[in-house]
């Protein structure tokens, strides 16, 4: 059961990263949205593609790691959202 959940986490992460690669150009086309919306979407997709599968798979394999995984997931979510916002702000500022 844990192996199946872990495999689905990696499949989901890979799909999210592939979608992020494809969406990289599409995020620029959100011209009617405020400047921070593409940054938040980028950060959320990055978190969903990298940190979430990694922490979810680790929490499934290690006993007692769920609480630590939750804290790390929130830390990585804040980090990814901040990076997305900073990148979009820098792009918005020079356009």
N, C-alpha and C positions, 0 to 999 in steps of 0.2 A: 504494500500500500504506500509506504513512504517513497519507494523507488518510483512508483507511478506519479505521485504528486511532485517529486523532484523533477522528473522528466517533463511534466507539463509546465513546471515553472521555467525550465530552460527553454522549452519551445515557445512559451509566451514571451520570454525575454528576447529571444532571437527575432520573433515576429515584431515585437515592439521596436527593436533597433532597426530592423529593415523598414518598418513603417516610418520611423524617424528619419532615416536616410532619404526616403522618397518624399517625405513631407518637408524636408529642409528647404526646398525651393517653394513649396506651397505656403509655408508660413510667411514668406515675404509678401505673398499676394493678398494678405489680409489688410487691405488698405483702409477699409471703413471701420476697423476695430481700433480701439485705443492702443498706444504703443506698447503697453505692458501685456496685452493679451497673447501675442506670439511668444513672448518671453516666458510667460507662465505655462503655456502649452509645451514649449520646448523643454522646460525644466521638469514638468510632470511626465512627459514621455521619456526623458532621459532616466528619471528615477524609476519609472515602471519597467524600463528595459534593462537596467543594470542592477540597481540596489535592491529592488523588491524581490526578484528571483533569487539573488544571492542570499539575502537574509532569510527568505522563506525556506529555501532548501537547507540552509544551515539549521534553522529552527526545527525542521522536521527530523534532522539527523541527530541532534544533540539534545539530551535530556536537560530540562531546566534552562534552556537558552531562549525560550519564548519571550520572557520579559526583557531580556537584553536586546533581542532582535527588534522588539517594538521600539525601544529607545533609539537604537541605531537607525531604524527605518525612518523615524521622525527626524533625526539629525541629518540623514542623507536627503530627505525630502526638502528640508530647509536649505541645504547646500545647493541642491539641483535647481530649486526655484530661484535662489539668489543669483546663481550663475546665469540662468536664463534671462532674468530681469536685467542684469548688468550688461549682457551681450546685446539685448534688444535696445536698452537705453543708449549704448554706445553707437549702435547702428542708426537709431532714430536721430541722435544728436547730429550726425554728420550727413544726413540726407536732406 
